[in-house]
Structure formats: C-alpha cells, structure tokens
Amino acid sequence: MTTDLHEPAAFDATHPVNDRYTPVESAELAALAELFDGGTLSGGAPEVEAYENALRDFFDVGYAVAVNSGSSALPTALVALGIGPGTEVIVPAVAPIPTAMPILTCGATPVIVDVLPGSLALDPDDVSGILTARTKAAITVPLWGYPTDDTDARALLTDAGVPVVEDAAQAHGTITGGRYAGTTGTIGCFSTHDRKLLSTGEGGFVLTDRADLYERIEHYTRLGHLRGNTHGVNYKLAGPLAAIGLLRLARLPEQLATRHANAHQILDQLPEGGRLTELTYPNGDQPNYYNLVLTTDGPGTQVAHRFADAGLPPDSIRYGYRPLYQQPLFAPYARPCPNAEHLATTTIQLPVHPGLHAAALRWIAECVAAIAQRESESP
C-alpha cells in the first residue's frame, strides 16, 4: 500500500480525503530515457505497438488500438459503426457528460434511457419503447468500475441489430460475466487519464474482436494512413505515454488486489441489515473499485451531506453528479428516468485507492460505520 506522507490523519469538510491516486514512479523514467535515446516520440514509436499488443493480451481480445484520450475512443467507436447525422444512440441516464458528448460530436441524437432500480444496467422496458429504425448503437457504462448486468436489454438490442459500445473508462479490470468489462460488447472504450486505474496522464484505447471494425478504427485514428481513400483524424497516442502505459499495465493486477482489500476493510465495518449497503452487482462479477459505492434506502440528500461534512463528499456534491438530462447541454433530450434520479441521489462514492495510508483507511472505515449506525437508528 502506498503511503502519502502529506495526507492528514483526520479530515473534515474543508479538508476532504484525497480521492486522486498517483502511482509511485517505478521504472517509468528509465523507459522514457530509453525512448528519448531512440529518437521517436510520436505515435509511430515502437512502444505504441508494444503497448497495443500488451493490451490485446491482457484483455484477451482480437485487437487493441491506443488513442490519445477516452474522449477520442468513444467517437472513434461510433464512427466505425457508421454513426452520423440522422442516427440515434441509446445512452443511460446515469452516464457522465464525457460518455454522451461523442454522440453530439458525430452529429447523432442521444436517446436517454432509464436504468433498472438500484442498478447501472439499461432498463429493457425503456429500451424497448425507444427503439426505432434510426437506432444504430447503444452505450453501456460500468460506472465507478461496477459491473452492469445488461443481459435483457442486450437481447433486445441484438434482436434489433443494434451494436453495443461499452464505455469502460472507469472499469479497467472489472469482471462481468466472466470477462473483463470492455470486452463483452461490439467495441470497448477506455480512458487512461490521470484518475484512472491504468493512467498515462492522458490517453485511451479501443478494443474489439472484429477485424473489419479494427481496420476502420485503426485507419480513422491515423488519418487514413494519408492514402486519401478514407477520412481520418490524428488520435494517435504519443510514444512516451505508451511507454508509461506498458509498465503500468503490468502492475494493474496488484493495484486491483489492493483496492479490493481496502474496499472490504470498509465494508466489514457496516452494520448488518443497516440502511447503507454496497451497490449491488451480479454474483460472480467483481468491481475494480475505482470507487467503493454504497447506497442507502434512506433520504439520499441527507446522507450525502453527512458524508460531505465528515470529509467524504460523494460525487453528487464533489462533482455535481446528476442524471445526464439534468445537464443543460442534454436537457433537450430529457425523458422521465426515475431510477436514474434515485441512484444519483442515494449513492455514496468512497476512495479506496492504494495511495491511502493505513491511518486514513481506518478513519474512513470508522467514519462510514458511524454514519451507517446513525442511519440505522433513524426512523
């Protein structure tokens, strides 16, 4: 476990727990020095291909393409699927802004759908009601690294010939249905921004098992290889960032294990049968614990403020997280999504990253236990 010597032993609303994890430097500088000696820093550096091969092997997929951000990965996936003006893309109401913006980038129309009660999974009844001939893709989001059981909704989408794009930006190493998140749909999209489990500062990658989609993705992100046959953009990942990613990918299993242990240290302190419980996920699946997510059956806003006052502000307070259509940019696409609204106000996201020292982790567990006990005693 990494120790942050600058982190205080106690926290409050003015000094909240640091939710950002910064990996300890481990051979990155040596790898960068070697790359500089080679003289190629662009997306054509051999480290980029090595990184893509490592991603392909780690996630057990046919193809991987490294790009310069998660916000490049998603529009790339949509373009590869033929998304453009006049088409519609399904997106869950729980999705954050970066998930939906690429739909607008492609000139398509976002169709916002509700999730199942207490879940991140698409509501199949809502999906069934909005499918049209213009529906050309659907995006699923294992938000906070939690698995989503979209089995029923995906069956409807498959019958309608609608491909699924997984926005797995926060789900590196999440297990769903016996596979890694980002490999269960037609295309998987990831971010490797500083805040992600696999971090390269900025960056992302796209995964698929289909050779035809790989060719479109690879050509599109590399300016069509300047052959003048197809349109493309320059979304390549730079060589130095690929070198960092290659090293940090190898350490991802260790980080996953630490996050799991930290999360369960907190969960073990929850009173049995209390109002605060972990966000549910299917048996056999496994969150990566980008965050530990708790949910309450009590007044969500009240609980959220109790955590914020203690120095553990949930996303609804720290980042203003709310259903997608409550953001001004997506207000024109609003539809009734009561389950998403309930989820946004009743979930508590807690840091469990390896940068938390032992004293901080104990403090979080004790704080959560105290709030949980107070909730259990409330009428």
C-alpha positions in Angstrom: 0.0 0.0 0.0 1.3 3.4 -0.9 1.7 6.0 1.8 1.0 9.7 1.3 3.0 11.4 4.0 1.2 14.7 3.3 -2.2 13.3 4.0 -3.6 14.3 7.4 -4.7 11.8 10.0 -8.1 13.4 10.3 -10.4 15.0 7.8 -13.4 17.3 7.6 -15.5 19.2 5.0 -12.6 21.7 4.5 -10.0 19.0 4.2 -11.7 16.1 2.5 -10.0 12.7 1.8 -7.9 12.8 -1.3 -9.7 10.8 -4.0 -6.9 11.0 -6.5 -4.4 8.2 -6.8 -0.9 8.9 -8.1 1.1 5.8 -8.8 4.6 5.7 -7.4 7.3 6.1 -10.1 8.7 2.7 -10.9 10.9 2.4 -14.0 8.9 4.9 -16.0 11.8 7.4 -16.1 14.2 4.7 -17.3 11.7 3.7 -20.0 11.3 7.3 -21.1 15.1 7.8 -21.2 15.4 4.8 -23.5 12.6 6.1 -25.7 14.3 9.5 -26.0 17.5 7.8 -27.0 15.6 6.0 -29.8 14.6 9.4 -31.2 10.9 8.7 -31.9 8.3 10.3 -29.6 5.3 10.2 -32.0 2.5 7.7 -32.3 4.8 5.8 -34.7 7.2 4.9 -31.9 7.6 1.1 -31.5 6.4 1.4 -27.8 2.9 2.2 -29.2 2.6 -1.2 -31.0 4.1 -3.0 -28.0 1.5 -1.3 -25.7 -1.3 -2.3 -28.1 -0.1 -5.9 -28.1 0.0 -5.9 -24.3 -3.5 -4.5 -24.1 -4.7 -7.1 -26.5 -3.2 -9.9 -24.5 -4.3 -8.6 -21.1 -7.9 -8.2 -22.1 -7.9 -11.3 -24.3 -9.3 -9.6 -27.4 -8.5 -9.7 -31.0 -7.5 -6.1 -31.5 -6.4 -3.0 -29.5 -5.8 0.5 -30.7 -4.2 3.1 -28.5 -5.6 6.7 -28.8 -4.9 10.0 -27.1 -7.9 10.1 -24.8 -11.1 8.3 -23.8 -13.0 11.2 -25.4 -11.3 10.1 -28.7 -12.0 6.4 -28.1 -15.8 6.9 -28.0 -16.3 8.9 -31.2 -13.9 6.6 -32.9 -16.1 3.6 -32.0 -19.2 5.4 -33.1 -17.7 6.5 -36.4 -16.5 2.9 -37.0 -20.2 1.8 -36.6 -21.4 4.4 -39.1 -22.9 6.8 -36.6 -23.7 10.2 -38.0 -26.4 12.8 -38.6 -29.9 11.2 -38.7 -29.0 8.3 -36.5 -29.7 7.8 -32.8 -27.6 6.4 -30.0 -29.0 5.0 -26.7 -27.2 6.2 -23.6 -28.1 5.5 -20.0 -29.3 8.5 -17.9 -26.6 7.6 -15.3 -23.9 8.3 -17.8 -21.5 11.2 -17.1 -21.1 14.0 -19.6 -18.0 12.6 -21.4 -19.9 9.5 -22.3 -22.6 11.4 -24.2 -20.7 14.2 -25.8 -19.2 12.0 -28.5 -22.7 11.3 -29.7 -23.1 15.0 -30.4 -19.6 15.1 -31.9 -20.8 12.6 -34.5 -23.9 14.7 -35.3 -26.2 11.9 -33.9 -29.1 12.2 -31.5 -28.6 10.9 -27.9 -31.7 8.9 -26.7 -31.5 8.8 -22.9 -33.0 5.7 -21.2 -33.5 4.8 -17.6 -31.7 2.0 -15.7 -33.1 -0.8 -13.6 -33.9 0.0 -10.0 -30.7 0.2 -7.9 -28.6 -0.7 -10.9 -26.4 0.8 -13.7 -27.9 -1.6 -16.2 -30.2 -0.4 -19.0 -33.9 -0.9 -18.3 -35.1 -3.3 -21.1 -38.7 -2.0 -20.9 -37.4 1.6 -21.5 -35.1 0.4 -24.3 -38.0 -1.5 -26.0 -40.0 1.7 -26.0 -37.5 3.9 -27.8 -36.0 1.5 -30.4 -36.5 2.9 -33.9 -35.1 2.3 -37.4 -32.7 5.2 -36.6 -31.2 3.4 -33.5 -27.7 2.5 -34.7 -25.8 1.9 -31.4 -26.2 1.7 -27.6 -23.7 2.7 -25.0 -23.4 0.9 -21.6 -21.5 2.3 -18.7 -19.9 0.2 -15.8 -19.7 3.5 -13.8 -17.3 3.7 -10.8 -15.9 0.3 -12.0 -19.1 -1.6 -11.1 -20.3 -4.5 -13.3 -23.6 -4.0 -15.2 -25.9 -6.9 -15.9 -27.5 -5.7 -19.2 -28.5 -9.2 -20.3 -32.1 -8.5 -21.0 -31.5 -5.1 -22.7 -28.7 -6.6 -24.8 -31.0 -9.3 -26.0 -33.4 -6.7 -27.3 -30.6 -4.8 -28.9 -29.2 -7.9 -30.5 -32.6 -8.8 -32.0 -32.8 -5.3 -33.4 -29.3 -5.4 -34.9 -28.0 -2.6 -32.6 -24.3 -2.9 -31.6 -23.3 -2.2 -28.0 -20.4 0.1 -27.2 -19.0 -0.2 -23.6 -17.7 3.0 -22.1 -15.3 1.3 -19.7 -13.4 4.4 -18.9 -13.5 3.7 -15.2 -13.7 -0.1 -15.4 -10.1 -1.4 -16.0 -10.1 -4.9 -14.6 -13.8 -5.0 -13.7 -15.1 -8.6 -14.3 -18.6 -9.0 -15.8 -20.0 -12.3 -17.0 -16.6 -13.9 -16.6 -14.9 -11.4 -18.9 -13.3 -8.0 -18.5 -15.6 -5.0 -18.9 -14.9 -3.5 -22.2 -14.8 -6.9 -24.0 -18.4 -8.0 -23.7 -19.9 -5.6 -26.4 -19.1 -4.9 -30.0 -16.5 -2.3 -29.1 -15.0 -1.3 -25.7 -13.6 2.1 -25.0 -11.3 3.1 -22.2 -9.6 6.2 -20.8 -6.2 6.3 -19.3 -6.5 9.8 -17.8 -4.6 10.5 -14.6 -7.5 9.5 -12.5 -7.9 6.0 -14.0 -6.5 2.7 -12.7 -4.4 2.5 -15.8 -3.1 6.0 -16.1 -0.8 7.6 -18.7 -1.7 11.2 -17.9 -3.9 11.5 -21.0 -4.8 8.7 -23.3 -7.2 5.8 -24.0 -7.7 2.7 -26.1 -10.3 0.8 -28.1 -10.9 -2.9 -28.0 -12.8 -5.2 -30.5 -12.8 -8.7 -31.7 -14.0 -7.8 -35.2 -11.3 -7.4 -37.9 -13.5 -5.1 -40.0 -14.1 -2.7 -37.1 -10.4 -2.8 -36.2 -9.4 -1.7 -39.7 -11.9 1.2 -39.6 -10.7 2.2 -36.1 -7.1 2.0 -36.9 -7.4 3.9 -40.2 -9.7 6.6 -38.7 -7.4 7.3 -35.8 -4.3 7.6 -38.1 -5.5 10.0 -40.7 -6.5 7.2 -43.0 -2.8 6.5 -43.3 -2.7 9.5 -45.6 -3.7 7.4 -48.6 -6.6 9.7 -49.5 -9.1 6.9 -49.6 -10.9 7.4 -46.2 -11.4 10.3 -43.9 -9.4 10.2 -40.6 -8.2 12.2 -37.7 -5.0 12.2 -35.7 -5.9 10.4 -32.5 -2.7 8.5 -32.0 -1.2 8.1 -28.6 2.3 9.5 -28.2 5.3 7.2 -27.7 6.2 8.4 -24.1 2.6 7.8 -22.9 2.6 4.3 -24.4 5.8 3.5 -22.6 4.3 4.6 -19.3 1.1 2.5 -20.1 3.1 -0.6 -20.9 4.8 -0.5 -17.5 1.6 0.4 -15.5 -0.5 -2.3 -17.2 1.8 -4.9 -15.8 1.1 -3.6 -12.3 -2.6 -3.4 -12.7 -3.4 -6.8 -11.0 -1.5 -5.6 -7.9 -3.5 -2.4 -7.8 -6.8 -4.3 -8.2 -5.9 -6.6 -5.3 -5.1 -3.6 -3.1 -8.3 -1.8 -4.0 -10.4 -4.9 -3.3 -8.7 -5.3 0.1 -9.2 -1.7 1.0 -12.9 -1.8 0.0 -13.6 -4.8 2.1 -11.9 -3.3 5.1 -14.6 -0.6 4.9 -17.4 -3.0 4.1 -16.6 -5.2 7.0 -17.5 -2.2 9.3 -21.0 -1.8 8.0 -23.7 -2.9 10.5 -25.5 -6.0 9.2 -29.0 -5.3 8.0 -28.4 -1.5 8.0 -29.6 1.1 5.5 -26.1 1.6 4.0 -25.1 -1.3 1.7 -22.8 -1.8 -1.3 -24.2 -1.1 -4.7 -25.4 -4.5 -5.9 -23.8 -6.4 -8.8 -24.3 -9.9 -10.2 -23.0 -12.9 -8.3 -19.6 -14.0 -9.8 -18.8 -10.5 -11.1 -16.2 -8.2 -9.5 -15.9 -4.4 -9.3 -12.4 -2.9 -9.8 -13.2 -0.5 -7.0 -12.4 2.7 -8.9 -14.6 3.8 -6.1 -16.4 1.8 -3.4 -20.0 2.7 -3.9 -22.6 2.5 -1.1 -26.3 3.1 -1.4 -28.9 3.9 1.1 -32.6 3.3 1.4 -33.0 6.5 3.5 -33.1 10.1 2.4 -30.2 10.3 0.0 -29.5 14.0 0.1 -29.3 13.9 3.9 -26.9 11.0 3.9 -24.8 12.6 1.1 -24.3 15.8 3.3 -23.4 13.7 6.3 -20.6 12.2 4.3 -19.5 15.5 2.9 -19.5 17.2 6.3 -17.2 14.4 7.5 -14.7 14.9 4.7 -16.0 12.2 2.3 -18.1 14.1 -0.2 -19.9 11.8 -2.7 -19.9 12.6 -6.4 -23.2 14.3 -6.2 -21.5 17.0 -4.1 -17.9 16.9 -5.1 -18.5 16.9 -8.8 -22.2 17.8 -9.1 -23.1 14.4 -10.5 -26.7 14.0 -11.6 -28.7 12.4 -14.4 -27.5 13.3 -17.8 -30.6 15.2 -18.9 -30.2 17.5 -15.9 -27.1 18.9 -17.5 -28.0 22.0 -19.7 -26.4 20.5 -22.8 -28.6 17.4 -22.7 -31.8 19.0 -21.3 -33.4 18.9 -24.9 -33.2 15.1 -24.8 -34.8 14.6 -21.3 -37.1 11.7 -20.7 -38.5 10.5 -17.4 -35.8 8.4 -15.7 -36.9 8.0 -12.0 -34.5 5.1 -11.3 -31.5 7.1 -12.5 -32.6 10.1 -10.4 -32.9 7.9 -7.3 -29.5 6.3 -8.0 -27.7 9.7 -8.4 -29.0 10.9 -5.0 -28.6 7.8 -2.9 -25.1 6.6 -3.9 -22.0 7.4 -1.9 -18.6 7.0 -3.7 -15.6 6.4 -1.5 -11.9 6.4 -2.3 -10.2 3.0 -1.8 -7.1 3.6 -3.9 -3.6 2.3 -3.0 -2.5 5.8 -2.1 -4.5 5.8 1.2 -2.2 5.2 4.1 -3.3 2.8 6.9 -4.5 5.5 9.2 -6.6 7.2 6.6 -8.2 3.9 5.6 -9.0 3.2 9.2 -10.5 6.6 9.6 -12.7 6.1 6.5 -13.9 2.8 7.8 -14.7 4.2 11.2 -16.5 7.2 9.7 -18.6 5.0 7.4 -19.5 2.7 10.3 -20.6 5.7 12.5 -22.8 7.2 9.7 -24.2 3.8 8.9 -25.1 3.2 12.5 -26.7 6.6 12.7 -28.8 5.8 9.6 -29.8 2.5 11.1 -31.2 4.3 14.2 -33.1 6.9 12.2 -36.8 6.4 11.9 
